[in-house]
Amino acid sequence: MNTGRYKTIQKDVIVIGGGTSGVFAAISASDAGANTLLVEKNGMLGGTMTVSGVNYPGLFYACGKRILGGHAWEVINEIMRDGLSEYPEIKERRDEHWLEQFRLNVFSAARAFDRNCQKFGVDVLLHTMAAGVDEKSGGLSVLLCGMEGLFRVKAKCLIDATGDACAVRMAGYGVIRDNEVQPASLVCTLDGCDNAKTDPEDIADKYRQAEERNSLPSCLTLKAFREKLLSGRGDIHIECPPDVDTSAGRTAVEQRAREEVEKYLELVRSVKGCERAVIRLDGLECGIRESVRIDGEYTVTADDYVSGTRFDDAVCYAFYPV
């Protein structure tokens, strides 16, 4: 890769991907004294939690006790103090753990990420993507594509927080790809239904009629349809192709998601009391649960996870039920 003609920036650490993991990796690196650059393809930090509307992080508690802290916990509390977000009720829940997730206001979260990156001295570039990675004996040369064109960053360390191992693949390292991955979700809100006029039998009849016409959204069961309609939720699950880590694969998922939401709205409007229903997109892009995994030096196993294996080179802790 000939990058000699491009403007060059010097950094200690470059983090590719400004989702929650990338934000806190960058804050931690900068707080430790590293000159850090955080690169994000979208117009705001927070990734899936802000841009995809999956604004309920967790879990900070287990069996009623707080077990996680650090910068993430401090920023979560900063977000909650604005009064726009919702604290969960904390108690021991084994079968309904999601009720202990924090419900964050997206604007508040995005602003808190901005403020804390500024507070800790992280340089942030939005609307920027990695275009190539070369590993040198003295560090890394990362070619970036911004709105003004291509430029490069020389860094001692690169952290790939893209969620799709984009930088890792550009550097020539391997990834693990499964033939079947978890579905994606496009998060929506359903408005305009008069639940006082809806009838359970009518809901079931309209579902069966759509099933017979083969016009049901995929992954939508009758139970889920009834629950979504009555609760005002419109989020739709979409099956992901194995190449969801590519631009072509991601494009197909995004377009399919909007098609599925359109089917869902058509089905909802066929139900009595929901003729004037409308859909509001809470996520500007799909929330992707899984694409590829980095083929690293060590693979954390399910046994490692459930037994709480400790690693000497651990950089953070996380908790969520398997």
TORDRENTI-355131 format. One record per residue (C-alpha): residue in one letter; x, y, z; residue number from 1. Coordinates in nm, 3 decimals, decimal comma. Example, Ala and Ser with C-alpha at 12.3 -4.5 7.8 and 13.67 -1.06 7.14 Angstrom:
+----+---------+---------+---------+-----+
: aa :       x :       y :       z :   i :
+----+---------+---------+---------+-----+
:  A :   1,230 :  -0,450 :   0,780 :   1 :
:  S :   1,367 :  -0,106 :   0,714 :   2 :
+----+---------+---------+---------+-----+
***
This chain:
+----+---------+---------+---------+-----+
: aa :       x :       y :       z :   i :
+----+---------+---------+---------+-----+
:  M :   0,000 :   0,000 :   0,000 :   1 :
:  N :   0,162 :   0,325 :  -0,112 :   2 :
:  T :   0,063 :   0,588 :   0,143 :   3 :
:  G :   0,361 :   0,818 :   0,101 :   4 :
:  R :   0,161 :   1,096 :  -0,064 :   5 :
:  Y :  -0,099 :   1,124 :   0,214 :   6 :
:  K :  -0,101 :   1,359 :   0,512 :   7 :
:  T :   0,024 :   1,173 :   0,821 :   8 :
:  I :  -0,085 :   1,202 :   1,186 :   9 :
:  Q :   0,120 :   1,053 :   1,471 :  10 :
:  K :  -0,060 :   0,880 :   1,761 :  11 :
:  D :   0,020 :   0,632 :   2,035 :  12 :
:  V :  -0,314 :   0,449 :   2,006 :  13 :
:  I :  -0,579 :   0,445 :   1,736 :  14 :
:  V :  -0,920 :   0,291 :   1,812 :  15 :
:  I :  -1,129 :   0,195 :   1,509 :  16 :
:  G :  -1,498 :   0,193 :   1,596 :  17 :
:  G :  -1,674 :   0,437 :   1,829 :  18 :
:  G :  -1,935 :   0,209 :   1,979 :  19 :
:  T :  -1,945 :   0,163 :   2,355 :  20 :
:  S :  -1,644 :  -0,070 :   2,361 :  21 :
:  G :  -1,444 :   0,165 :   2,140 :  22 :
:  V :  -1,539 :   0,473 :   2,343 :  23 :
:  F :  -1,427 :   0,322 :   2,672 :  24 :
:  A :  -1,115 :   0,165 :   2,520 :  25 :
:  A :  -1,016 :   0,511 :   2,395 :  26 :
:  I :  -1,100 :   0,681 :   2,726 :  27 :
:  S :  -0,902 :   0,420 :   2,919 :  28 :
:  A :  -0,601 :   0,451 :   2,687 :  29 :
:  S :  -0,602 :   0,829 :   2,707 :  30 :
:  D :  -0,652 :   0,823 :   3,084 :  31 :
:  A :  -0,342 :   0,601 :   3,104 :  32 :
:  G :  -0,139 :   0,869 :   2,924 :  33 :
:  A :  -0,155 :   0,754 :   2,560 :  34 :
:  N :  -0,212 :   1,004 :   2,280 :  35 :
:  T :  -0,531 :   0,846 :   2,144 :  36 :
:  L :  -0,744 :   0,883 :   1,831 :  37 :
:  L :  -1,096 :   0,738 :   1,813 :  38 :
:  V :  -1,240 :   0,682 :   1,463 :  39 :
:  E :  -1,613 :   0,629 :   1,400 :  40 :
:  K :  -1,802 :   0,583 :   1,072 :  41 :
:  N :  -2,129 :   0,740 :   1,195 :  42 :
:  G :  -2,213 :   1,093 :   1,307 :  43 :
:  M :  -2,229 :   1,009 :   1,678 :  44 :
:  L :  -2,052 :   0,786 :   1,926 :  45 :
:  G :  -2,224 :   0,493 :   2,096 :  46 :
:  G :  -2,266 :   0,254 :   1,803 :  47 :
:  T :  -2,552 :   0,009 :   1,844 :  48 :
:  M :  -2,661 :   0,177 :   2,168 :  49 :
:  T :  -2,728 :   0,512 :   1,998 :  50 :
:  V :  -2,741 :   0,470 :   1,619 :  51 :
:  S :  -2,931 :   0,139 :   1,634 :  52 :
:  G :  -3,153 :   0,234 :   1,927 :  53 :
:  V :  -3,049 :  -0,057 :   2,151 :  54 :
:  N :  -3,021 :   0,189 :   2,438 :  55 :
:  Y :  -3,036 :  -0,047 :   2,734 :  56 :
:  P :  -2,688 :  -0,153 :   2,849 :  57 :
:  G :  -2,633 :  -0,419 :   3,109 :  58 :
:  L :  -2,564 :  -0,578 :   3,324 :  59 :
:  F :  -2,390 :  -0,394 :   3,607 :  60 :
:  Y :  -2,561 :  -0,600 :   3,877 :  61 :
:  A :  -2,575 :  -0,970 :   3,961 :  62 :
:  C :  -2,791 :  -1,119 :   4,237 :  63 :
:  G :  -2,879 :  -0,769 :   4,355 :  64 :
:  K :  -2,518 :  -0,651 :   4,391 :  65 :
:  R :  -2,323 :  -0,415 :   4,167 :  66 :
:  I :  -2,025 :  -0,606 :   4,027 :  67 :
:  L :  -1,892 :  -0,373 :   3,756 :  68 :
:  G :  -1,747 :  -0,024 :   3,777 :  69 :
:  G :  -1,484 :   0,193 :   3,610 :  70 :
:  H :  -1,533 :   0,457 :   3,343 :  71 :
:  A :  -1,843 :   0,287 :   3,201 :  72 :
:  W :  -2,023 :   0,296 :   3,535 :  73 :
:  E :  -1,925 :   0,660 :   3,592 :  74 :
:  V :  -2,056 :   0,766 :   3,250 :  75 :
:  I :  -2,380 :   0,566 :   3,291 :  76 :
:  N :  -2,451 :   0,756 :   3,613 :  77 :
:  E :  -2,370 :   1,085 :   3,440 :  78 :
:  I :  -2,628 :   1,000 :   3,173 :  79 :
:  M :  -2,888 :   0,905 :   3,433 :  80 :
:  R :  -2,854 :   1,237 :   3,619 :  81 :
:  D :  -3,015 :   1,436 :   3,335 :  82 :
:  G :  -3,357 :   1,300 :   3,430 :  83 :
:  L :  -3,437 :   1,175 :   3,078 :  84 :
:  S :  -3,324 :   0,818 :   3,141 :  85 :
:  E :  -3,468 :   0,545 :   3,361 :  86 :
:  Y :  -3,301 :   0,358 :   3,647 :  87 :
:  P :  -3,401 :  -0,008 :   3,672 :  88 :
:  E :  -3,531 :  -0,167 :   3,988 :  89 :
:  I :  -3,245 :  -0,382 :   4,115 :  90 :
:  K :  -3,328 :  -0,713 :   4,279 :  91 :
:  E :  -3,232 :  -1,074 :   4,228 :  92 :
:  R :  -3,374 :  -1,180 :   3,892 :  93 :
:  R :  -3,251 :  -1,495 :   3,723 :  94 :
:  D :  -3,517 :  -1,538 :   3,456 :  95 :
:  E :  -3,590 :  -1,170 :   3,380 :  96 :
:  H :  -3,242 :  -1,021 :   3,392 :  97 :
:  W :  -3,324 :  -0,770 :   3,116 :  98 :
:  L :  -3,541 :  -0,579 :   3,364 :  99 :
:  E :  -3,217 :  -0,463 :   3,529 : 100 :
:  Q :  -3,086 :  -0,296 :   3,215 : 101 :
:  F :  -3,056 :   0,083 :   3,225 : 102 :
:  R :  -3,290 :   0,260 :   2,983 : 103 :
:  L :  -3,086 :   0,547 :   2,839 : 104 :
:  N :  -3,200 :   0,851 :   2,647 : 105 :
:  V :  -3,007 :   0,833 :   2,318 : 106 :
:  F :  -2,930 :   1,205 :   2,301 : 107 :
:  S :  -2,807 :   1,207 :   2,662 : 108 :
:  A :  -2,585 :   0,905 :   2,595 : 109 :
:  A :  -2,432 :   1,054 :   2,279 : 110 :
:  R :  -2,359 :   1,383 :   2,457 : 111 :
:  A :  -2,205 :   1,205 :   2,755 : 112 :
:  F :  -1,972 :   1,014 :   2,523 : 113 :
:  D :  -1,872 :   1,342 :   2,357 : 114 :
:  R :  -1,809 :   1,515 :   2,690 : 115 :
:  N :  -1,605 :   1,231 :   2,837 : 116 :
:  C :  -1,387 :   1,191 :   2,530 : 117 :
:  Q :  -1,314 :   1,563 :   2,556 : 118 :
:  K :  -1,261 :   1,539 :   2,932 : 119 :
:  F :  -1,001 :   1,263 :   2,897 : 120 :
:  G :  -0,830 :   1,414 :   2,594 : 121 :
:  V :  -0,940 :   1,163 :   2,329 : 122 :
:  D :  -0,922 :   1,300 :   1,974 : 123 :
:  V :  -1,237 :   1,195 :   1,790 : 124 :
:  L :  -1,300 :   1,175 :   1,414 : 125 :
:  L :  -1,658 :   1,100 :   1,310 : 126 :
:  H :  -1,764 :   1,022 :   0,953 : 127 :
:  T :  -1,432 :   0,842 :   0,906 : 128 :
:  M :  -1,349 :   0,481 :   0,818 : 129 :
:  A :  -1,040 :   0,267 :   0,798 : 130 :
:  A :  -0,928 :   0,198 :   0,441 : 131 :
:  G :  -0,618 :  -0,010 :   0,504 : 132 :
:  V :  -0,378 :  -0,128 :   0,776 : 133 :
:  D :  -0,007 :  -0,203 :   0,739 : 134 :
:  E :   0,189 :  -0,348 :   1,029 : 135 :
:  K :   0,546 :  -0,218 :   1,050 : 136 :
:  S :   0,833 :  -0,306 :   1,280 : 137 :
:  G :   0,794 :   0,029 :   1,456 : 138 :
:  G :   0,415 :   0,024 :   1,476 : 139 :
:  L :   0,120 :   0,053 :   1,241 : 140 :
:  S :   0,027 :   0,262 :   0,942 : 141 :
:  V :  -0,349 :   0,305 :   0,916 : 142 :
:  L :  -0,503 :   0,456 :   0,605 : 143 :
:  L :  -0,825 :   0,640 :   0,684 : 144 :
:  C :  -1,094 :   0,779 :   0,459 : 145 :
:  G :  -1,252 :   1,102 :   0,579 : 146 :
:  M :  -1,483 :   1,347 :   0,409 : 147 :
:  E :  -1,177 :   1,533 :   0,278 : 148 :
:  G :  -1,022 :   1,218 :   0,131 : 149 :
:  L :  -0,751 :   0,974 :   0,236 : 150 :
:  F :  -0,494 :   1,033 :   0,509 : 151 :
:  R :  -0,293 :   0,807 :   0,734 : 152 :
:  V :  -0,220 :   0,763 :   1,102 : 153 :
:  K :   0,100 :   0,611 :   1,238 : 154 :
:  A :   0,040 :   0,450 :   1,576 : 155 :
:  K :   0,210 :   0,218 :   1,821 : 156 :
:  C :  -0,111 :   0,026 :   1,891 : 157 :
:  L :  -0,443 :  -0,034 :   1,714 : 158 :
:  I :  -0,763 :  -0,145 :   1,889 : 159 :
:  D :  -1,025 :  -0,299 :   1,660 : 160 :
:  A :  -1,365 :  -0,212 :   1,809 : 161 :
:  T :  -1,559 :  -0,230 :   1,483 : 162 :
:  G :  -1,757 :  -0,536 :   1,587 : 163 :
:  D :  -1,681 :  -0,689 :   1,247 : 164 :
:  A :  -1,303 :  -0,728 :   1,282 : 165 :
:  C :  -1,259 :  -0,481 :   0,994 : 166 :
:  A :  -0,914 :  -0,355 :   1,094 : 167 :
:  V :  -0,795 :  -0,703 :   1,187 : 168 :
:  R :  -0,886 :  -0,833 :   0,842 : 169 :
:  M :  -0,719 :  -0,535 :   0,673 : 170 :
:  A :  -0,401 :  -0,618 :   0,863 : 171 :
:  G :  -0,409 :  -0,972 :   0,725 : 172 :
:  Y :  -0,513 :  -1,162 :   1,037 : 173 :
:  G :  -0,771 :  -1,439 :   1,041 : 174 :
:  V :  -1,130 :  -1,438 :   1,156 : 175 :
:  I :  -1,377 :  -1,711 :   1,248 : 176 :
:  R :  -1,688 :  -1,716 :   1,033 : 177 :
:  D :  -1,991 :  -1,934 :   1,106 : 178 :
:  N :  -2,243 :  -2,040 :   0,842 : 179 :
:  E :  -2,526 :  -1,937 :   1,073 : 180 :
:  V :  -2,527 :  -1,621 :   1,283 : 181 :
:  Q :  -2,776 :  -1,462 :   1,519 : 182 :
:  P :  -3,045 :  -1,239 :   1,367 : 183 :
:  A :  -3,026 :  -0,862 :   1,340 : 184 :
:  S :  -3,289 :  -0,623 :   1,476 : 185 :
:  L :  -3,429 :  -0,296 :   1,345 : 186 :
:  V :  -3,571 :  -0,114 :   1,647 : 187 :
:  C :  -3,901 :   0,067 :   1,591 : 188 :
:  T :  -4,194 :   0,209 :   1,788 : 189 :
:  L :  -4,555 :   0,150 :   1,689 : 190 :
:  D :  -4,799 :   0,438 :   1,740 : 191 :
:  G :  -5,166 :   0,500 :   1,659 : 192 :
:  C :  -5,327 :   0,177 :   1,783 : 193 :
:  D :  -5,641 :   0,194 :   1,996 : 194 :
:  N :  -5,600 :  -0,112 :   2,217 : 195 :
:  A :  -5,953 :  -0,065 :   2,355 : 196 :
:  K :  -6,084 :  -0,158 :   2,010 : 197 :
:  T :  -5,850 :  -0,450 :   1,940 : 198 :
:  D :  -5,971 :  -0,804 :   1,985 : 199 :
:  P :  -5,745 :  -1,108 :   2,052 : 200 :
:  E :  -5,937 :  -1,321 :   1,805 : 201 :
:  D :  -5,910 :  -1,056 :   1,532 : 202 :
:  I :  -5,535 :  -1,030 :   1,593 : 203 :
:  A :  -5,500 :  -1,408 :   1,557 : 204 :
:  D :  -5,723 :  -1,415 :   1,246 : 205 :
:  K :  -5,524 :  -1,142 :   1,072 : 206 :
:  Y :  -5,199 :  -1,319 :   1,158 : 207 :
:  R :  -5,324 :  -1,650 :   1,011 : 208 :
:  Q :  -5,449 :  -1,475 :   0,696 : 209 :
:  A :  -5,108 :  -1,314 :   0,642 : 210 :
:  E :  -4,945 :  -1,651 :   0,703 : 211 :
:  E :  -5,162 :  -1,807 :   0,433 : 212 :
:  R :  -5,069 :  -1,527 :   0,190 : 213 :
:  N :  -4,701 :  -1,580 :   0,277 : 214 :
:  S :  -4,677 :  -1,211 :   0,368 : 215 :
:  L :  -4,566 :  -1,241 :   0,730 : 216 :
:  P :  -4,240 :  -1,083 :   0,841 : 217 :
:  S :  -3,984 :  -1,355 :   0,906 : 218 :
:  C :  -3,912 :  -1,444 :   1,270 : 219 :
:  L :  -4,257 :  -1,311 :   1,379 : 220 :
:  T :  -4,465 :  -1,556 :   1,582 : 221 :
:  L :  -4,828 :  -1,499 :   1,677 : 222 :
:  K :  -4,726 :  -1,456 :   2,042 : 223 :
:  A :  -4,463 :  -1,196 :   1,949 : 224 :
:  F :  -4,706 :  -1,015 :   1,717 : 225 :
:  R :  -4,969 :  -0,988 :   1,988 : 226 :
:  E :  -4,716 :  -0,865 :   2,246 : 227 :
:  K :  -4,558 :  -0,611 :   2,010 : 228 :
:  L :  -4,891 :  -0,472 :   1,894 : 229 :
:  L :  -5,032 :  -0,427 :   2,245 : 230 :
:  S :  -4,708 :  -0,282 :   2,387 : 231 :
:  G :  -4,638 :  -0,043 :   2,098 : 232 :
:  R :  -4,316 :  -0,212 :   1,993 : 233 :
:  G :  -4,233 :  -0,251 :   1,627 : 234 :
:  D :  -3,882 :  -0,392 :   1,635 : 235 :
:  I :  -3,828 :  -0,666 :   1,379 : 236 :
:  H :  -3,574 :  -0,949 :   1,371 : 237 :
:  I :  -3,406 :  -1,028 :   1,038 : 238 :
:  E :  -3,208 :  -1,334 :   0,944 : 239 :
:  C :  -2,847 :  -1,244 :   0,863 : 240 :
:  P :  -2,644 :  -1,389 :   0,574 : 241 :
:  P :  -2,297 :  -1,529 :   0,652 : 242 :
:  D :  -2,136 :  -1,229 :   0,478 : 243 :
:  V :  -2,303 :  -0,969 :   0,702 : 244 :
:  D :  -1,951 :  -0,836 :   0,776 : 245 :
:  T :  -1,923 :  -0,707 :   0,417 : 246 :
:  S :  -2,073 :  -0,393 :   0,264 : 247 :
:  A :  -2,283 :  -0,604 :   0,025 : 248 :
:  G :  -2,408 :  -0,830 :   0,304 : 249 :
:  R :  -2,485 :  -0,539 :   0,534 : 250 :
:  T :  -2,669 :  -0,354 :   0,256 : 251 :
:  A :  -2,889 :  -0,660 :   0,198 : 252 :
:  V :  -2,974 :  -0,682 :   0,569 : 253 :
:  E :  -3,060 :  -0,311 :   0,599 : 254 :
:  Q :  -3,287 :  -0,318 :   0,293 : 255 :
:  R :  -3,450 :  -0,644 :   0,401 : 256 :
:  A :  -3,515 :  -0,499 :   0,747 : 257 :
:  R :  -3,709 :  -0,204 :   0,610 : 258 :
:  E :  -3,905 :  -0,440 :   0,385 : 259 :
:  E :  -3,992 :  -0,653 :   0,690 : 260 :
:  V :  -4,103 :  -0,349 :   0,889 : 261 :
:  E :  -4,327 :  -0,250 :   0,597 : 262 :
:  K :  -4,484 :  -0,598 :   0,608 : 263 :
:  Y :  -4,530 :  -0,564 :   0,981 : 264 :
:  L :  -4,704 :  -0,228 :   0,949 : 265 :
:  E :  -4,936 :  -0,365 :   0,680 : 266 :
:  L :  -5,026 :  -0,654 :   0,911 : 267 :
:  V :  -5,087 :  -0,422 :   1,206 : 268 :
:  R :  -5,312 :  -0,192 :   1,001 : 269 :
:  S :  -5,533 :  -0,489 :   0,909 : 270 :
:  V :  -5,629 :  -0,529 :   1,277 : 271 :
:  K :  -5,939 :  -0,350 :   1,404 : 272 :
:  G :  -5,840 :  -0,041 :   1,603 : 273 :
:  C :  -5,500 :  -0,016 :   1,430 : 274 :
:  E :  -5,605 :   0,114 :   1,089 : 275 :
:  R :  -5,412 :   0,439 :   1,140 : 276 :
:  A :  -5,100 :   0,287 :   1,293 : 277 :
:  V :  -4,763 :   0,443 :   1,213 : 278 :
:  I :  -4,405 :   0,323 :   1,256 : 279 :
:  R :  -4,126 :   0,538 :   1,400 : 280 :
:  L :  -3,770 :   0,421 :   1,347 : 281 :
:  D :  -3,574 :   0,434 :   1,674 : 282 :
:  G :  -3,264 :   0,290 :   1,511 : 283 :
:  L :  -3,114 :   0,443 :   1,198 : 284 :
:  E :  -2,946 :   0,113 :   1,115 : 285 :
:  C :  -2,984 :  -0,251 :   1,213 : 286 :
:  G :  -2,841 :  -0,376 :   1,537 : 287 :
:  I :  -2,614 :  -0,664 :   1,433 : 288 :
:  R :  -2,565 :  -0,925 :   1,705 : 289 :
:  E :  -2,298 :  -1,133 :   1,536 : 290 :
:  S :  -2,086 :  -1,138 :   1,221 : 291 :
:  V :  -1,727 :  -1,267 :   1,247 : 292 :
:  R :  -1,494 :  -1,316 :   1,543 : 293 :
:  I :  -1,123 :  -1,243 :   1,564 : 294 :
:  D :  -0,914 :  -1,560 :   1,553 : 295 :
:  G :  -0,701 :  -1,454 :   1,847 : 296 :
:  E :  -0,423 :  -1,606 :   2,052 : 297 :
:  Y :  -0,679 :  -1,755 :   2,289 : 298 :
:  T :  -1,049 :  -1,833 :   2,254 : 299 :
:  V :  -1,263 :  -1,772 :   2,560 : 300 :
:  T :  -1,488 :  -2,076 :   2,604 : 301 :
:  A :  -1,829 :  -2,115 :   2,765 : 302 :
:  D :  -1,657 :  -2,298 :   3,051 : 303 :
:  D :  -1,423 :  -2,001 :   3,098 : 304 :
:  Y :  -1,722 :  -1,771 :   3,112 : 305 :
:  V :  -1,947 :  -1,958 :   3,353 : 306 :
:  S :  -1,660 :  -2,053 :   3,584 : 307 :
:  G :  -1,522 :  -1,697 :   3,597 : 308 :
:  T :  -1,174 :  -1,781 :   3,468 : 309 :
:  R :  -0,927 :  -1,503 :   3,546 : 310 :
:  F :  -0,669 :  -1,390 :   3,291 : 311 :
:  D :  -0,345 :  -1,207 :   3,373 : 312 :
:  D :  -0,383 :  -0,976 :   3,071 : 313 :
:  A :  -0,751 :  -0,885 :   3,128 : 314 :
:  V :  -0,839 :  -0,527 :   3,033 : 315 :
:  C :  -1,205 :  -0,517 :   3,143 : 316 :
:  Y :  -1,484 :  -0,715 :   3,298 : 317 :
:  A :  -1,832 :  -0,787 :   3,161 : 318 :
:  F :  -2,138 :  -0,973 :   3,279 : 319 :
:  Y :  -2,444 :  -1,115 :   3,104 : 320 :
:  P :  -2,618 :  -1,451 :   3,144 : 321 :
:  V :  -2,540 :  -1,717 :   2,884 : 322 :
+----+---------+---------+---------+-----+
***
